[in-house]
């Protein structure tokens, strides 16, 4: 292990090495632990050495996001649009499960990174290749929202703590406290209406794999129906 660490320290510093080290640090300790000083220490260099490759922390975060997005499986050529889109979105979700800080990092950026733009462009291309009009593809992307990238802002996930700590333990979807349950009986009823696989939970609350795929399939089935009907925004119901 000591020899391996020495080898890493002797490896020439590069932008790619910096970004991958930053991703590893965020995976291990959470995005809030990431600083240029901590990253430099992990790499065995002085902090100023990092600035020869990344201008500032914003550029570092953009690069980290692009590293993560680069791990998503590419579109499968020749497959029908629905299978192709579903498969890739679930690949994106698996990637974000490996990097639980990434959704918050993506949401925090004022502009999409080059890799995010390329990913979204390719997904629109998949819809267009499947025969979607530009009009329908436009509204589909709005409907999918962040789900197209493998994550969603869940209704019951008010804390939005996923990814802020490398040691976050998901809350169990247990019954509401008696006082709260009495005041909000319908929420109390659904709180224990379904079981959740703890291993599939991403962050706090009910955003687990089953819930994600359930909503994804509802969307894809509805999108398929609109496509078959030749839906356009100019002929939508009023």
N, C-alpha and C positions, 0 to 999 in steps of 0.2 A: 504493500500500500504506500509506503514511504517513497519507494522508487517510482511508483506511478505518479504520485503527487509531484515529485521532482521533475519528471518528464513533462508533465503538464505545464509546470512553471517555466520550463525551458522552451516550450512551444512558442513560436513567434506570435505576437498579439495581432489579431485581425478583427475586422468588424463581425464576421461570422462567429468567431470564437467568443467575442464579447456578448453577442446576442444570445448565444446558446447557454453561456454561463448565467446570464441574467434570467433566462427562462427557468433554468434549474434552480436558481436561488428562490425565485417566486414560487415554484412548485413546492419547494421544501419548507419555506417559512412564511409564505403569503406575500402578496404584492406590497403590503405596507412596510415590509422589511427591506424592500429594495431601495438602495441608495448607491450613488456612485462610489462612495467610500467603502461600503460593504462589498460591492461587486469587485472593486480593485483589490481588496484584501483577499477575496476568494481566488482571484487570478494571479495573485502574487506580484502586483505592480502598484505603482503610485497612482492615485486618482487622476492626475493630469495626463497620464498615458492614455486613458480612455478617450479623452477629448480629441485625440488625433483621428479617431474612428467614428465617434458619435458626438454631435455638437452639444447635446444637452439631454436631460432626462426624457423630455418629450420625444425626441428622435429615438432614444433608446426604447421607449414603450412602443412606438410605431414599428420599430424593427422586430421587437419581441412578438407583436401581434402577427406580423408577416411570417415569422418562423413557425408559429402555431398553425396558421392557415395553410402553410405549405405542407403540413402533415395530413391534410384532408385528402381522401382518395379522389382521384380524378373521375370525371364522368365516364361511364362505360359506353363506348361507341356501339351503335347498332341496337341498343335497347329501346323499348318504348319510353316515351317521356315520363310517364308516371313512375315506372320502376326505377328509371335512371335518377330522377329527382329524389325519390324517397330514399334510395340507397345512399346517395351522396349526403343528404341531410343527416341521416343516421350516422354516417361516418364522421361528419362534423361534430355531432354530439359526443361520439366516443372520444374524439380529440379533446374537446372541451372538458370532458370528465378527467382527462389526464392533466389538464391545466385549469383548475377551478377558478383561478384568478382572471382568466381571459375574458369572460363575459363582461365583467366590470370594467376591464381595461378597454374593451371595444366600445362600450357605452360611453366611456369618459372622453373619447377623442372627438374633437370638433369636426374633423374631416376624416373620411374613410381612408385607410392606408392603400397603397398600390395593390397589395395582395387581396385585400377585401374587395376592392373595385373589380379586380380580375375575376375573383370568385363569383361575385354577383353578376358580372357581365356574362360569364359562362352559363349561369343558371337561367338567365333570360334567354340566352342562345338555345338552351335545351327546350324551353317552352316554344320558342319560335320555330325550331326545327320540328317540333311536334305538331305544327300547324296552327299554333295560337296566333291571333292577330296581335299587333303591337299594343292595341287598346286593351285586350284581355290580359296580356302579359304584364302591362303596367299595373292593373288593379290586382292581379294575383300577387305581385311582389309586395304591394301594400298590405294585402291580407295576410301574407306569410310573416311579414315583419322580421323580427330577430330569429324567428323559428327557422328561417331559411339558412341561418348560420349555426343551427343546432342548439339554441337556447331560447328561453322565453321568460318574460317577466310575469311570474305567477301571481294570481289574485290573492292568494293566501301567504305570499312570501313578502310581507311588509318590511321585514328587517333588511333584506337584500344583503345578507352577510356572506354569501358564498364567495370564496376566493379571498376574503380579507384575512384569513388565517390559515396557515398550512395544517392546523390541527383541529379545524372546526368539526364538530360532531353533529350530524343532522338531528333535528328534533324529530321525535316520533309523532305521527299524526294521531295522538291520543285524544281522549275525550276532553272537552272544554271544562274548565273549573265550574262547579255547580252554580255559582252565582251568575256567571256569564252564560251558561247553558240555559238557565231559566229565562234570562232576558232575550236570548237569541235562539229559540228552540229549533229553527230550521237549520242553522249552522251546526248546532250541536248534533242534530240528527245525521248530517252527512259526514261529520268529523270521523265517525267510526263505521261508516257504511261500507267502506272498502279497505282491504288490507294493502299494505305497501311493502315493497321489498327494500329493506334498509340499504342493501348493497347497491341499489340502483338510484338512490336519492342523490341529487346534485345540490349541495347547499342545504338551506333550511326549508322546511315545509314539504309540500306535496309534489314538487317538481321532480317526479321520478320517471323512470323510463316508460312505464305503462301509460302514465298520464300524457307524456310527450307524444308517444306513438298514437294514442287514442285521438288527440287533437289533430295531429298531422294527417292521419287517415281521413278524419272528417273533412279537413280542408281539401285534401287531394281528391276525394270523391266528389265534393261539391264543385271543385274546379273542373274536373273531368265532365261533369254534367253540363256546366255552362259552355265548355268548349264544344261539346256535341250539339248543343242547341244553337251554336253560332252567336252567342251572346256578344253584344256590344254595349258600351256605356250610353250610346245615344238611344238605345231601345230598352233600357233598364226600367223596371216597374217604378212608378211614382207613388 
